[in-house]
């Protein structure tokens, strides 16, 4: 049976659609099969051309039910990644119930953090994902301090961030370019690995630890290595 990840949250504009495509693209780079399920009626479907994963239009009730049923019957080599859209509490509840793990993207704002804390309390299988996270050292320090102060009761449920990356929008095009930037591929691969570790898909996850609020932007990571 395949594993399903839902990317939801009662807050719009946090990058749920971008994250869903990044996860699927990253899984493809890791030689995994995945389906990106579009459920947000305000989004347009995208072409499968050039993608290493399958986008599926699940914006109707019948389409969503059929997709979940097929995924549950598929082998454990498949992943389903649901783009839940924003501001749909009832849909969030439903998607969380059919998913093995839930991601709650949030940005570096008090409003986003207040919302994600409420969602963490609603969904026991959820993890908070810092999204569109700043790379400027001063902004990053402020963002991490805010998370540390406001989410101190949930540090063990915060994942490593998806840093602000302009190239990520390429995955949302109807047809994606033949060659994507290496930095984008790296970010997608790292995100997919986090999800696979959470799902315990046979990887050695002994080295995975909850976020310790010591996040470093990509530019600094390269220098450090």
Helices and strands as residue ranges (DSSP letters): E 3-8, H 16-29, E 33-38, E 54-57, H 61-73, E 78-83, H 89-97, E 101-106, H 110-122, E 126-133, H 137-150, G 152-157, E 158-163, G 166-172, H 182-199, H 218-224
